[in-house]
Amino acid sequence: MTKTGKTEKTEETEKKGSGLRDTILYGLGGIVVALLVHAFVLQSFYIPSGSMENTLLLNDYVAVNKLAYKFGDVDRGDIVVFKGWDGEDTIKRVIGVGGDTVKCCDTKRRITVNGTPLEEEGAYLYPGVYPSGRKFEVKVPPGRLWLMGDHRNNSMDSRTFLEDGHLGTISEDDVIGRAFVRFWPFSRFSWLSPPETFAAVR
């Protein structure tokens, strides 16, 4: 082989080696970015029970924005994942925030927040169930949240833990993030936005 041939072969080998190194580096970079996104920005959450039916069904998957409340407040109507009363990751809907008075129920059996009735039926409440079978009136302490499942007859939520010393509320610091999209199964893909019923609450 001529010197020129050896040079061309060496250059070709170096290009292949460089291409392989680039592929490996890009692959590792992608993995690192994915891990960082999962750790600090987004997380998928599996629905383990029927407490949020029919908004979320057993075996649904949602994506949770872990930065949602780093620069803003938790809103009424948000669906949040949080460290629950038993220390496990839990998903419920925010009904009241710090300073709110949440009460069950008015003369039409509606839950009220600061005296404003919530029109939950037809919005997200499980069909055929009452907003609550248990009466209560709670002034939510500052920095805490009152949470309930959408299937009120099948949900262990703030009502269940009224005697826990915190009136059944959860600290905002225990919130992992806001569920903003149901992505699996794909046939049930849907954005999870706060219902209009909370817009009237002051």
N, C-alpha and C positions, 0 to 999 in steps of 0.2 A: 504494500500500500504506500502511496506517495505521502509526503509530508502534508500536502494539502488535504488529502483524504483523511489522515489522522486528525487534523485540525477540525475538519467538518464534523467528524464523528464525536470528538470531544465536545464541541459546541452543542451538538444535538443532545448528548447525554446531560450536559449542564442545564439545557433548557427543560428537559424532561424532569430533572431533579428539582429545578426551581419551580416548575409547575406543580409538582407533587407537594413541595413545601408550602406553596401558596394555598393549595386546596386544603391541606391539613390546618393551616393557620386560620383560614376563613371558616372552616368547620368548627374549630375550637372557639373562635370568636363568636360565632353564632350561638354555640352552646352557652357560653358565658353570658351573652346578652339575654338569652332566653331565661337563664337562671336568675339573673338580676331583675328582669321584668316580673317573673313569678314571685320573687322574694319581696319586691318593693312596690310593684305597680298593679299587676293583675293576678288573679287566682281563680281557678275553676272550683265550683262547689257542687257536690252531689246532694240531691234532695233525698233524705233518708226516711221521710214520713209523709203522711197525708195532711199535716197541719196547715199547709198553705194552699190546699186545693180550693178552687180549680185553677188558681193562678199558676201554681207550681205543683206538678204531680210527682208521685213517687218515681224515682229513677231519672227525673229531669236533671239537666246540668245548667248552671248559670255561671256567668262571668262576673267577678267581683272587682270593683275598682277600689284598691286599697289606699289611693291618694285622695279619694272623694272628699274627705273631711279634714285634710291637712290644711286647707286654705278656706274652708267654709263650714257652715253649721249643718248638723243633721236636720233634715226637713221632715215634717209630718207627712205620712204617706209613703216614705221611702221604705224599700225592702232592704234590710241590712243583715249581714252575717256578723255574729258577735260571740264572745265567750259567754255561754249561757249559765244558768243557775247551777248546773252540775259541772261546769268547767269545760263542757264540750262545745265545739262549734255549732251554732244554732242559727236558724234563719226565721225572721218574723217581720211584721210590718210595724213601723213606728206610728203610733196613734197620738201620743203626747210627748212634748219635749219639756225641758226644765221651765217651771213656772206655770205650766198648763194645769187646769183642773179637768180631769177626765171623769165622766160620770155615766153610770148606767142605772136607769135609762129614763128617757122622757115619756110622755103619755102615749107616744107612738112606738115605744120600745126601741128608740134609736139611742145610740151612744152620743153624748155631747162632749165637746171640747170647748172650754170657756163659755159654755152656754149655747154654743152653735151645734145644732144636730148634724151628724154625719149621715149622708145619704149613701150608705154602703151597699144596700141591696141593688143588684144589677150592675154595680161597679166592680167589685172584687169579692164580696161576701159569698160564701158557698151557698148555692141555691137551696132554699127551704129551711135555713137555720136562722135563729134569732141572733142579733148582734152579741148578746150575752145572756146566758141562763143564770148568771150570778150578778146580784146588784153590788155596786161599789161606787165610791166617790173618793178620788185620790188627787191630792195636790202634788204634782211631780216636783221633787226637789231639784234645785239648780244642778246642772251637769249630769242629769240622769234622764232616762227615757222610759216611757210606758209602751210596751210592745204586745201585739196580739197576732195570732195566726188568722188567716182568712177563713179557715174551716173552724169556726168557734166551738163546735161540739167535739172536735178532735184535736184540740190544741192545748198543750201545757204552756201557758204564757204568764204574763204579769199577774193575771187574776189568780193563778194557782199559788203564787208565792207572796200574797198580800201580807202574810205574817212573818216575813223573813227579816224584818228590821229595816228594810228599804222600801216598804210598801209595794214590793214586787217589781220595782224599777231596776234598770241596768245602768251602770256607769257608761258615759260616752267613751271613756278610755278603753272599755272592753269591746268597742265596735271595731271589727276588722276592716269592713268596707261596705260599699253599697252595691247590691246586685243590680246590674243595669241591662243585662240581656239574658234571655233564655235561649241557649244555642243548640241544645240537644234534648230530644231528637230534633233533627233539622226540620221536620214537618211541623213542629211547634215553635219554630224560631219567632221570637218576639222581643221588642224593647220593653223594659220594665220602667214605666214612668209613673210619677206620683199622680193619683187620681184627682180629678177636678174638685171632688167633694171637700178637700182640705183647703182649697183656695179661699173659702169664705171664713175660715177660722182666724180670729184675731187674738 
